[in-house]
Amino acid sequence: MIRFLTHNEIDFDKWDGCITKAINGIFYGYSWYLDMCAQTWDALVEDDYRAVMPLPFRKKAGIKYIFQPFFIQQLGVFSTYSLSEDLTIRFLEAIPPGFRFGEFSLNTYNTLPEKHPMISGKGVTYEMDLIAPYDQLAENYSKNTRRNIKKAAGSNIFITSHGRPEEIIAAFRKHRDKDNIPFREKDYLLLKHLIYSGIHRGMVTLKCAYSATNDFCAGIVFFTSHHKSVWLFSGATGEARNNNAMSLLVDNYIRENAGKNLTLDFEGSSDPNLARFYRGFGSEECVFLHVRFNRLPLLAKPLLYTYLCVRKYLK
């Protein structure tokens, strides 16, 4: 039986135990991570935490709605037993009527019938298994990727795992904010806290590149759990675009982790140039579903649609 639990009714030890044991478990689903990213969230729980589904929510004009928090690419149903279309459907149908609207992402293991009415689109991420030896993995690199790595290696770039999250965030803010990134000051602060919390838990690896003059060029935050390492965030300077430091960082991470039972998840992008960059390392496309429901009165629906068009993420 699937039960709806408000936040203060959730047994967080059992919740996190389910995420740890889940077939499709990932750090996004841990209670501490949800507390930081969503702040307010309720949940659907099957039996004694056999399967769970977080429901991050906000209220706007008295309307309670489910949303996709920043720094969480995928949520949906996490299960300790076999996953199926039926399981996903049962959880979606169990979302209480008090939630009048919802727009969020499931995870790559959650499937639905092709024409299910709640499907609103598809997201894409790129993954590659690192279990093979490095030489075998490198054979799948594109010619352009190999060329970029060679160029970076000849630029006297120094790579370390002891960089500072602040440097990565600062580089992103300086060189990407102009691309209409929707982050606010509080979002950057949240990101810094997430990274340090991950470091404290032994789940985060930083890879940073510095020039021959010890200037920061680029950095990547890898968040690892459940034999999967997710590229959560990165930042690069203008110099990194010239010396291809980012290509060398990824290659270094792959080299260090080759032969392990680990999947590298590039976390995808709608930017075709970034998608090409990820594919250049031999990664494969993985699809996850976006879902939406709308239980608002007929007259209110156009207003909500206009609001969503203005703000991609509900704040």
C-alpha positions as CSV (number, residue, x, y, z in Angstrom):
1,M,0.0,0.0,0.0
2,I,1.3,3.5,-0.9
3,R,0.8,6.1,1.9
4,F,1.2,9.9,1.7
5,L,3.3,11.3,4.5
6,T,3.9,14.9,5.4
7,H,7.5,15.8,6.1
8,N,7.2,15.5,9.9
9,E,5.7,12.0,9.5
10,I,8.7,10.5,7.6
11,D,11.0,8.1,9.4
12,F,14.3,9.5,7.9
13,D,16.4,6.5,9.0
14,K,14.1,4.2,7.1
15,W,13.9,6.6,4.2
16,D,17.7,6.8,3.8
17,G,17.9,3.1,4.3
18,C,15.5,2.6,1.3
19,I,17.6,5.0,-0.8
20,T,20.8,3.1,0.1
21,K,19.3,-0.3,-0.8
22,A,17.3,0.9,-3.8
23,I,18.0,-0.7,-7.2
24,N,18.0,2.8,-8.6
25,G,19.3,4.7,-5.5
26,I,21.3,7.9,-6.0
27,F,22.4,10.7,-3.7
28,Y,19.6,13.0,-5.0
29,G,17.1,11.0,-3.0
30,Y,18.8,11.1,0.5
31,S,16.9,13.1,3.1
32,W,19.8,15.5,3.9
33,Y,20.2,16.3,0.2
34,L,16.5,16.9,-0.3
35,D,16.4,19.0,2.9
36,M,19.1,21.3,1.4
37,C,17.7,21.5,-2.1
38,A,14.0,21.4,-1.7
39,Q,13.6,22.6,1.9
40,T,10.0,21.6,1.9
41,W,9.1,18.1,0.8
42,D,6.5,15.4,1.6
43,A,6.6,11.9,0.4
44,L,4.9,8.8,-0.9
45,V,6.0,5.6,0.8
46,E,5.0,2.0,-0.1
47,D,4.7,-0.5,2.8
48,D,7.5,-0.2,5.3
49,Y,9.7,2.0,3.0
50,R,10.0,-0.7,0.4
51,A,9.7,2.0,-2.3
52,V,9.5,5.8,-1.9
53,M,8.9,9.0,-3.9
54,P,9.8,12.4,-2.7
55,L,7.4,15.3,-3.4
56,P,9.3,18.6,-3.2
57,F,6.7,21.4,-3.1
58,R,6.2,25.1,-2.8
59,K,3.2,27.3,-2.4
60,K,2.3,30.2,-4.6
61,A,-0.9,32.3,-4.2
62,G,-2.2,29.5,-1.9
63,I,-1.5,26.8,-4.5
64,K,0.6,23.9,-3.5
65,Y,2.6,22.5,-6.4
66,I,5.4,20.0,-6.9
67,F,8.6,21.3,-8.6
68,Q,12.1,20.2,-9.6
69,P,14.7,21.7,-7.3
70,F,18.0,23.1,-8.5
71,F,20.9,20.6,-8.4
72,I,18.6,17.6,-8.6
73,Q,18.3,16.3,-12.1
74,Q,16.2,13.3,-11.4
75,L,13.8,12.1,-8.7
76,G,10.7,9.9,-9.1
77,V,10.3,6.5,-7.6
78,F,13.1,4.7,-5.8
79,S,12.6,1.0,-5.1
80,T,14.3,-1.8,-3.3
81,Y,12.6,-4.3,-5.6
82,S,11.9,-4.6,-9.3
83,L,10.8,-1.5,-11.1
84,S,8.0,-1.4,-13.7
85,E,5.6,0.8,-15.5
86,D,2.9,-0.3,-13.1
87,L,4.9,0.8,-10.1
88,T,5.6,4.3,-11.6
89,I,1.9,4.7,-12.5
90,R,0.7,3.6,-9.0
91,F,2.9,6.2,-7.3
92,L,1.9,9.0,-9.7
93,E,-1.8,8.2,-9.2
94,A,-1.2,8.3,-5.4
95,I,-0.1,12.0,-5.4
96,P,-2.8,13.6,-3.2
97,P,-5.3,16.1,-4.6
98,G,-3.9,18.8,-2.3
99,F,-1.1,19.2,-4.9
100,R,-2.9,21.2,-7.6
101,F,0.0,21.3,-10.1
102,G,3.2,19.4,-10.7
103,E,6.1,19.6,-13.1
104,F,9.1,17.4,-12.3
105,S,11.5,14.7,-13.6
106,L,11.5,11.0,-13.0
107,N,14.7,9.0,-13.1
108,T,16.1,6.8,-15.9
109,Y,14.7,3.6,-14.3
110,N,11.1,5.0,-14.1
111,T,9.1,4.0,-17.2
112,L,5.6,4.8,-18.4
113,P,3.5,3.8,-21.4
114,E,4.6,5.8,-24.4
115,K,1.3,7.8,-24.6
116,H,0.8,8.3,-20.8
117,P,-1.0,11.6,-20.3
118,M,1.4,12.9,-17.7
119,I,4.5,12.7,-19.9
120,S,5.4,16.2,-20.9
121,G,8.8,15.6,-22.4
122,K,12.1,13.8,-22.1
123,G,15.4,14.7,-20.6
124,V,18.8,13.3,-21.7
125,T,21.9,12.5,-19.8
126,Y,25.1,10.9,-21.0
127,E,26.7,7.9,-19.1
128,M,29.7,5.7,-19.6
129,D,30.8,2.6,-17.7
130,L,34.4,2.8,-16.3
131,I,34.8,-0.9,-15.6
132,A,37.1,-1.5,-18.6
133,P,40.8,-0.7,-18.5
134,Y,41.8,2.9,-19.4
135,D,43.3,2.0,-22.8
136,Q,40.1,0.3,-23.8
137,L,38.0,3.3,-22.7
138,A,40.2,5.8,-24.5
139,E,39.7,3.9,-27.7
140,N,36.2,5.2,-27.7
141,Y,37.2,8.9,-27.5
142,S,36.5,10.9,-30.6
143,K,39.4,12.3,-32.7
144,N,38.5,15.8,-31.6
145,T,38.6,14.8,-27.9
146,R,42.0,13.1,-28.3
147,R,43.3,16.2,-30.0
148,N,42.0,18.5,-27.2
149,I,43.5,16.3,-24.5
150,K,46.9,16.3,-26.3
151,K,46.8,20.1,-26.7
152,A,45.9,20.5,-23.0
153,A,48.7,18.1,-21.9
154,G,51.2,20.3,-23.8
155,S,50.1,23.5,-22.0
156,N,51.8,22.7,-18.7
157,I,48.4,22.4,-17.0
158,F,48.6,21.1,-13.4
159,I,45.7,18.9,-12.2
160,T,44.8,18.4,-8.5
161,S,42.0,17.0,-6.4
162,H,42.6,19.6,-3.7
163,G,41.0,22.7,-5.3
164,R,38.4,24.9,-3.6
165,P,34.7,24.8,-4.5
166,E,34.7,28.6,-4.3
167,E,37.1,28.8,-7.3
168,I,34.8,26.6,-9.4
169,I,31.7,28.6,-8.5
170,A,33.4,31.9,-9.1
171,A,34.6,30.8,-12.6
172,F,31.1,29.7,-13.5
173,R,29.6,33.0,-12.3
174,K,32.0,35.1,-14.2
175,H,32.0,33.2,-17.5
176,R,28.5,31.7,-17.6
177,D,26.1,34.2,-15.9
178,K,25.9,36.1,-19.2
179,D,24.2,33.0,-20.7
180,N,21.0,33.6,-18.8
181,I,21.8,31.1,-16.0
182,P,18.8,31.4,-13.6
183,F,20.7,31.1,-10.4
184,R,20.4,33.6,-7.6
185,E,22.8,34.5,-4.8
186,K,21.1,32.0,-2.5
187,D,21.4,29.2,-5.1
188,Y,25.2,29.7,-5.3
189,L,25.3,29.6,-1.5
190,L,23.3,26.4,-1.5
191,L,25.6,24.9,-4.1
192,K,28.7,25.7,-1.9
193,H,27.0,24.0,1.1
194,L,26.0,21.0,-1.0
195,I,29.6,20.5,-2.1
196,Y,31.1,20.8,1.4
197,S,28.4,18.5,2.8
198,G,29.3,16.0,0.1
199,I,33.0,16.3,0.9
200,H,32.2,15.8,4.6
201,R,30.4,12.6,3.7
202,G,33.1,11.3,1.4
203,M,30.9,11.6,-1.6
204,V,32.5,14.5,-3.5
205,T,35.6,14.6,-5.6
206,L,37.0,17.8,-7.0
207,K,39.1,18.0,-10.1
208,C,40.7,21.3,-10.7
209,A,43.2,22.5,-13.4
210,Y,45.7,25.3,-12.9
211,S,48.0,27.0,-15.4
212,A,51.8,27.0,-15.4
213,T,51.5,30.3,-13.5
214,N,49.2,28.7,-10.9
215,D,46.1,30.4,-12.1
216,F,42.8,28.5,-11.8
217,C,41.5,27.4,-15.2
218,A,38.7,24.9,-14.7
219,G,37.1,22.6,-12.1
220,I,34.5,19.8,-11.9
221,V,32.5,18.6,-8.9
222,F,31.8,14.9,-9.1
223,F,29.2,13.5,-6.6
224,T,29.4,9.8,-6.1
225,S,27.0,7.2,-4.7
226,H,25.6,3.8,-5.7
227,H,28.5,3.1,-8.1
228,K,27.7,6.2,-10.0
229,S,29.7,9.4,-10.2
230,V,27.7,12.4,-11.4
231,W,29.2,15.6,-12.9
232,L,27.2,17.9,-10.6
233,F,28.8,21.2,-11.4
234,S,31.7,22.8,-13.2
235,G,33.3,26.1,-13.9
236,A,35.9,27.3,-16.4
237,T,37.7,30.5,-17.3
238,G,38.4,31.9,-20.7
239,E,41.9,30.5,-20.6
240,A,40.4,27.0,-20.2
241,R,38.5,27.4,-23.5
242,N,41.8,28.0,-25.2
243,N,43.9,25.3,-23.5
244,N,41.2,22.7,-23.3
245,A,41.7,22.1,-19.6
246,M,38.2,20.7,-19.2
247,S,39.0,17.8,-21.6
248,L,42.2,17.0,-19.6
249,L,40.2,17.1,-16.3
250,V,37.7,14.5,-17.6
251,D,40.4,12.3,-19.1
252,N,42.3,12.4,-15.8
253,Y,39.1,11.4,-13.8
254,I,38.5,8.5,-16.3
255,R,42.1,7.4,-16.1
256,E,42.0,7.4,-12.2
257,N,38.8,5.4,-12.1
258,A,39.2,3.0,-15.0
259,G,38.7,-0.6,-14.1
260,K,36.2,0.2,-11.2
261,N,32.6,-0.8,-11.0
262,L,31.6,2.8,-11.6
263,T,29.4,4.7,-14.1
264,L,30.3,8.3,-15.0
265,D,27.2,10.4,-15.5
266,F,27.8,13.7,-17.3
267,E,24.3,14.8,-16.2
268,G,23.4,15.8,-19.7
269,S,22.6,19.1,-21.3
270,S,20.2,20.7,-23.8
271,D,23.2,22.6,-25.2
272,P,24.3,20.7,-28.4
273,N,28.0,21.8,-27.9
274,L,28.1,20.3,-24.4
275,A,26.3,17.2,-25.6
276,R,29.0,16.8,-28.3
277,F,31.7,17.2,-25.6
278,Y,30.2,14.5,-23.5
279,R,29.7,12.1,-26.4
280,G,33.3,12.7,-27.3
281,F,34.4,10.5,-24.4
282,G,32.4,7.6,-25.6
283,S,29.4,8.2,-23.3
284,E,25.9,7.0,-24.4
285,E,22.6,8.8,-24.3
286,C,20.2,7.9,-21.5
287,V,16.6,9.2,-21.4
288,F,14.5,10.1,-18.4
289,L,10.9,11.4,-18.4
290,H,9.5,14.8,-17.5
291,V,6.0,14.6,-16.1
292,R,3.3,17.2,-15.5
293,F,-0.2,17.3,-14.1
294,N,-2.6,20.2,-13.7
295,R,-5.6,20.1,-11.4
296,L,-6.3,23.8,-11.3
297,P,-9.7,25.2,-12.3
298,L,-10.1,25.8,-16.1
299,L,-9.9,29.6,-15.8
300,A,-6.7,29.4,-13.8
301,K,-4.8,27.2,-16.2
302,P,-3.9,29.9,-18.8
303,L,-2.5,32.1,-16.1
304,L,-0.3,29.3,-14.8
305,Y,0.9,28.5,-18.3
306,T,1.9,32.1,-18.8
307,Y,3.7,32.2,-15.5
308,L,5.7,29.0,-16.3
309,C,6.7,30.5,-19.7
310,V,8.1,33.5,-17.9
311,R,9.9,31.5,-15.2
312,K,11.3,28.2,-16.2
313,Y,11.8,27.3,-12.6
314,L,9.2,28.1,-10.1
315,K,10.6,30.3,-7.3
